[in-house]
Amino acid sequence: MFRYIVRRMVFSIPVLIVSSVFVFTVVHLTVNPTVALAANPRIRIQDILRLKHQLGLDKSGYQQYIAWLGHFVRGDWGKSLISQRAVAGDIKSALVNSAVLGLVGTGVSLVIGVGIGVTSALRQYSLFDNIATTGAFVGLSIPNFWFAVMLQIFFGVYLVKWFHMTQPIFPVAGIATPGSVGFHLIDRLRHLALPSIVLAVQIIAVYSRYMRASMLEVMHSDYLRTARAKGLHERRVVIRHAMRNALIPITTQLAIDIGLIASGLIITEAIFQYQGMGYFFITAMGNGDYPQILPWLMITVFFVILFNLMADIMYAVLDPRIRYA
């Protein structure tokens, strides 16, 4: 097990390095940090040249990459061109917000989706299975942006009008009530409700379908027939033997979903104006904020590689045969 983990970690290092080169090159070729300044008639050419010098854009591509990578590793990510705030602090705040939303939505989806999938597999072709299958197809077919807007209209307009409320039960935008000071748990949970529902609908559908298909395949395996022949209780056969191996496809999808949380849930966060990594990226791209875009992309790549590595490790935990592959 230890050798397997070390080998997978070693393989991840060159992938991370190559990804950093790719990220830097793409941003360098596609983002012009002087566009916002050039649009201002009061900006002189000397101001643009000074900005390029501060960002190191007057050096060669190799020198820029080495300098940027050194600053990134040390946590010195510079300041935003627009707000002049430290990029590291803004990204940290956005990452925490996205992590809270993503983990809440994914955690709820995992429990519900796995439960539905296992029950559907054990009761194949039953009424519950047919309803769950139909619901999964509906959930997969609903566009996130449409469902988010429908929730906003229903909770923010119709319910308020029908019950003559002064404010919606669940706020339709932001992460906290405007004007509030400090952290309020109930207020934060109310703002999390609608984005979490939007996030959970499709994930529940995906997890339930994966789990059902995987359980149906595992339930007909030889080792389960052997376990039953030994006299093990059916509940132990299902939980201890069937579910453990059936969770491998879910592990892959879960690692991808959690890894992508670092990039932000762009559509959901944009519609609900939730100040997470997705909202941060849209704002940075709209402003052409070069110092914000580079670390955002690198953090996204890092977390995707990290959680794919964790998925590989979980494979070996769930199925010891994989460690020798």
VMD Tcl script that draws the C-alpha trace (Angstrom):
set ca {
  {0.00 0.00 0.00}
  {2.75 2.46 0.97}
  {4.71 1.84 -2.25}
  {1.54 2.29 -4.28}
  {0.81 5.66 -2.64}
  {4.40 6.89 -3.07}
  {4.43 5.86 -6.71}
  {1.19 7.70 -7.43}
  {2.48 10.82 -5.65}
  {5.72 10.78 -7.64}
  {3.77 10.48 -10.90}
  {1.68 13.52 -9.92}
  {4.69 15.86 -9.63}
  {5.58 16.04 -13.36}
  {1.88 16.36 -14.19}
  {1.66 19.38 -11.88}
  {4.78 20.97 -13.39}
  {3.60 20.49 -16.98}
  {0.18 21.85 -16.01}
  {1.78 24.98 -14.53}
  {3.63 25.62 -17.78}
  {0.43 25.12 -19.76}
  {-1.58 27.41 -17.46}
  {1.03 30.17 -17.59}
  {1.33 29.97 -21.38}
  {-2.41 30.05 -22.03}
  {-3.01 33.01 -19.69}
  {0.03 34.84 -21.05}
  {-1.27 34.48 -24.63}
  {-4.94 35.21 -23.99}
  {-5.09 37.83 -21.22}
  {-3.90 41.40 -21.77}
  {-3.60 43.15 -18.38}
  {-3.29 46.56 -20.01}
  {-6.67 46.51 -21.77}
  {-8.51 48.21 -18.90}
  {-5.83 50.89 -18.67}
  {-5.72 51.49 -22.41}
  {-9.47 52.18 -22.41}
  {-8.93 55.10 -20.02}
  {-8.11 58.28 -22.02}
  {-6.16 59.70 -19.05}
  {-3.68 56.83 -19.02}
  {-0.34 57.63 -20.60}
  {1.92 55.18 -22.41}
  {4.40 55.56 -19.54}
  {1.77 54.21 -17.12}
  {1.23 51.14 -19.27}
  {4.96 50.52 -19.53}
  {5.33 50.90 -15.77}
  {2.57 48.34 -15.19}
  {4.23 45.89 -17.56}
  {7.49 46.33 -15.69}
  {5.80 45.75 -12.32}
  {4.23 42.54 -13.63}
  {7.47 41.43 -15.27}
  {5.89 41.42 -18.73}
  {8.91 43.16 -20.26}
  {11.05 40.03 -19.71}
  {11.30 36.86 -21.75}
  {8.62 34.18 -21.41}
  {10.99 31.82 -19.58}
  {12.02 34.51 -17.09}
  {8.39 35.46 -16.50}
  {7.45 31.84 -15.82}
  {10.31 31.22 -13.38}
  {9.62 34.47 -11.53}
  {5.88 33.78 -11.36}
  {6.36 30.18 -10.20}
  {8.72 31.31 -7.45}
  {6.27 33.92 -6.20}
  {3.37 31.45 -6.42}
  {5.14 28.79 -4.35}
  {5.99 31.39 -1.69}
  {2.37 32.57 -1.58}
  {3.23 36.02 -2.97}
  {0.50 36.36 -5.61}
  {0.59 40.12 -5.97}
  {-2.25 42.62 -5.90}
  {-5.39 42.95 -7.99}
  {-5.13 45.49 -10.80}
  {-8.62 46.78 -10.02}
  {-9.08 46.63 -6.23}
  {-5.38 46.76 -5.27}
  {-6.11 44.12 -2.60}
  {-3.84 41.15 -2.04}
  {-4.85 38.35 -4.42}
  {-4.03 35.65 -1.87}
  {-6.56 37.01 0.62}
  {-9.33 37.31 -1.96}
  {-8.73 33.79 -3.29}
  {-8.63 32.35 0.22}
  {-12.01 33.89 1.03}
  {-13.51 32.75 -2.29}
  {-12.08 29.24 -1.85}
  {-13.61 28.90 1.61}
  {-17.01 30.03 0.32}
  {-16.90 27.58 -2.60}
  {-15.72 24.78 -0.32}
  {-18.66 25.32 2.04}
  {-21.20 25.34 -0.79}
  {-19.58 22.46 -2.67}
  {-19.06 20.19 0.31}
  {-22.59 20.76 1.63}
  {-24.15 20.08 -1.77}
  {-21.89 17.14 -2.59}
  {-22.17 15.59 0.88}
  {-25.96 15.65 0.84}
  {-25.96 14.36 -2.75}
  {-23.61 11.49 -1.87}
  {-25.77 10.22 0.99}
  {-29.05 10.52 -0.91}
  {-27.68 9.32 -4.25}
  {-25.93 6.24 -2.83}
  {-29.00 5.37 -0.78}
  {-31.29 5.62 -3.79}
  {-28.89 3.65 -5.97}
  {-28.50 0.78 -3.50}
  {-32.24 0.57 -2.85}
  {-32.99 0.61 -6.59}
  {-30.50 -2.19 -7.22}
  {-31.89 -4.35 -4.40}
  {-35.44 -3.74 -5.63}
  {-34.82 -3.88 -9.34}
  {-37.86 -3.13 -11.55}
  {-39.98 -2.29 -8.51}
  {-42.13 0.84 -8.26}
  {-39.38 2.58 -6.27}
  {-36.80 1.66 -8.93}
  {-38.97 3.01 -11.74}
  {-39.64 6.26 -9.88}
  {-35.94 6.67 -8.99}
  {-34.86 5.98 -12.58}
  {-37.36 8.48 -13.97}
  {-36.35 11.06 -11.37}
  {-32.68 10.58 -12.23}
  {-33.32 11.19 -15.93}
  {-35.32 14.32 -15.10}
  {-32.56 15.56 -12.78}
  {-29.89 15.01 -15.43}
  {-32.00 16.83 -18.02}
  {-32.62 20.00 -15.99}
  {-30.15 22.79 -16.92}
  {-28.55 24.31 -13.85}
  {-29.10 27.90 -14.94}
  {-32.81 27.32 -15.67}
  {-33.43 25.54 -12.38}
  {-31.58 28.25 -10.44}
  {-33.66 31.02 -12.05}
  {-36.90 29.09 -11.38}
  {-35.98 28.76 -7.70}
  {-35.21 32.47 -7.51}
  {-38.55 33.38 -9.07}
  {-40.51 30.95 -6.89}
  {-38.91 31.83 -3.54}
  {-38.07 35.45 -4.26}
  {-41.26 36.53 -6.03}
  {-44.22 34.18 -5.79}
  {-43.90 32.98 -2.19}
  {-43.26 36.53 -0.98}
  {-46.34 37.73 -2.89}
  {-48.63 34.87 -1.85}
  {-47.80 35.04 1.87}
  {-47.18 38.82 2.03}
  {-43.69 38.36 3.45}
  {-41.20 41.17 3.88}
  {-38.31 38.98 2.68}
  {-37.92 35.51 1.11}
  {-37.59 32.41 3.28}
  {-34.38 31.61 1.42}
  {-32.43 34.61 0.05}
  {-31.92 34.49 -3.71}
  {-28.50 36.20 -3.87}
  {-25.31 36.72 -1.89}
  {-23.80 34.84 1.04}
  {-25.08 37.05 3.86}
  {-27.79 39.61 4.52}
  {-26.64 43.10 3.42}
  {-25.59 45.19 6.40}
  {-25.01 42.25 8.73}
  {-21.78 42.24 10.71}
  {-19.89 39.10 11.67}
  {-20.78 35.47 11.08}
  {-24.37 34.29 11.63}
  {-24.89 30.55 11.17}
  {-28.63 30.65 10.48}
  {-28.23 33.47 8.00}
  {-25.43 31.63 6.20}
  {-27.48 28.41 6.03}
  {-30.43 30.32 4.56}
  {-28.19 31.73 1.83}
  {-26.74 28.26 1.18}
  {-30.12 26.57 0.73}
  {-31.00 27.45 -2.87}
  {-27.48 27.12 -4.39}
  {-27.09 23.77 -2.60}
  {-30.39 22.51 -4.03}
  {-29.33 23.50 -7.56}
  {-25.99 21.78 -7.07}
  {-27.48 18.65 -5.53}
  {-30.17 17.86 -8.09}
  {-27.86 16.69 -10.89}
  {-25.28 15.16 -8.56}
  {-27.92 13.01 -6.85}
  {-29.07 11.80 -10.26}
  {-25.51 10.92 -11.31}
  {-24.60 9.15 -8.07}
  {-27.84 7.15 -7.97}
  {-27.37 5.91 -11.54}
  {-23.71 4.99 -10.98}
  {-24.49 3.23 -7.72}
  {-27.43 1.29 -9.14}
  {-25.45 0.04 -12.15}
  {-22.43 -0.84 -10.03}
  {-24.50 -2.66 -7.41}
  {-26.33 -4.69 -10.04}
  {-23.00 -5.80 -11.47}
  {-21.54 -6.66 -8.07}
  {-24.63 -8.49 -6.79}
  {-24.10 -11.25 -9.35}
  {-20.42 -11.78 -8.50}
  {-19.05 -15.14 -7.43}
  {-17.65 -13.87 -4.13}
  {-21.12 -12.73 -3.02}
  {-22.54 -16.17 -3.73}
  {-19.66 -17.60 -1.68}
  {-20.42 -15.20 1.19}
  {-24.08 -16.23 1.18}
  {-23.08 -19.91 1.05}
  {-21.02 -19.37 4.22}
  {-24.21 -18.30 5.98}
  {-23.53 -14.56 6.31}
  {-26.53 -12.35 6.97}
  {-27.83 -10.63 3.83}
  {-27.33 -7.17 5.35}
  {-23.66 -7.91 6.00}
  {-23.26 -9.32 2.49}
  {-24.69 -6.14 0.99}
  {-22.94 -3.59 3.21}
  {-19.59 -5.27 3.85}
  {-18.97 -6.95 0.50}
  {-21.25 -5.57 -2.23}
  {-21.25 -1.86 -1.39}
  {-17.52 -1.71 -0.77}
  {-16.70 -2.76 -4.33}
  {-19.65 -0.93 -5.85}
  {-18.34 2.36 -4.42}
  {-15.31 2.42 -6.75}
  {-17.11 4.24 -9.63}
  {-18.63 6.65 -7.09}
  {-15.13 7.31 -5.72}
  {-13.97 8.40 -9.17}
  {-16.90 10.76 -9.66}
  {-16.68 12.09 -6.09}
  {-12.97 12.89 -6.49}
  {-13.69 14.79 -9.70}
  {-16.59 16.70 -8.12}
  {-14.64 17.69 -5.01}
  {-11.57 18.62 -7.05}
  {-13.66 20.88 -9.26}
  {-15.06 22.68 -6.21}
  {-11.78 24.63 -6.11}
  {-12.58 26.09 -9.53}
  {-15.93 27.26 -8.26}
  {-19.43 26.38 -9.38}
  {-19.40 29.04 -12.06}
  {-23.01 28.92 -13.27}
  {-24.57 28.52 -9.84}
  {-22.36 31.13 -8.19}
  {-22.90 33.62 -11.00}
  {-26.71 33.37 -10.87}
  {-26.89 33.56 -7.07}
  {-24.03 36.10 -6.86}
  {-22.34 33.78 -4.40}
  {-18.82 35.08 -3.73}
  {-16.97 31.84 -4.41}
  {-14.22 30.82 -6.81}
  {-16.53 30.72 -9.82}
  {-17.81 34.24 -9.20}
  {-14.22 35.32 -8.54}
  {-13.10 33.93 -11.92}
  {-15.90 35.57 -13.89}
  {-15.12 38.93 -12.31}
  {-11.37 38.56 -12.89}
  {-11.83 37.59 -16.54}
  {-14.24 40.46 -17.11}
  {-11.68 42.89 -15.69}
  {-8.69 41.27 -17.38}
  {-7.13 41.03 -13.92}
  {-3.93 39.13 -14.79}
  {-2.63 38.69 -11.19}
  {-5.96 37.12 -10.15}
  {-6.45 34.76 -13.11}
  {-3.07 32.98 -12.92}
  {-3.25 31.78 -9.29}
  {-6.95 30.90 -9.72}
  {-6.14 28.55 -12.59}
  {-3.14 27.06 -10.82}
  {-5.13 26.35 -7.66}
  {-7.84 24.71 -9.75}
  {-5.31 22.45 -11.47}
  {-3.65 21.60 -8.16}
  {-6.88 20.50 -6.51}
  {-7.98 18.44 -9.52}
  {-4.64 16.57 -9.49}
  {-4.73 16.22 -5.69}
  {-8.20 14.69 -5.55}
  {-7.51 12.39 -8.49}
  {-4.51 11.18 -6.50}
  {-6.77 10.64 -3.49}
  {-9.16 8.68 -5.71}
  {-6.31 6.40 -6.78}
  {-5.45 5.81 -3.13}
  {-9.07 5.07 -2.27}
  {-9.13 2.46 -5.05}
  {-6.45 0.52 -3.22}
  {-8.37 0.84 0.06}
  {-11.65 -0.36 -1.43}
  {-10.12 -3.10 -3.60}
  {-6.68 -4.37 -2.49}
  {-6.12 -6.00 -5.89}
  {-5.67 -2.57 -7.52}
  {-2.48 -1.78 -5.61}
  {-0.55 -4.34 -7.66}
  {-1.66 -2.95 -11.03}
}
mol new
graphics top color blue
foreach p $ca { graphics top sphere $p radius 0.5 }
foreach p [lrange $ca 0 end-1] q [lrange $ca 1 end] { graphics top cylinder $p $q radius 0.2 }
display resetview
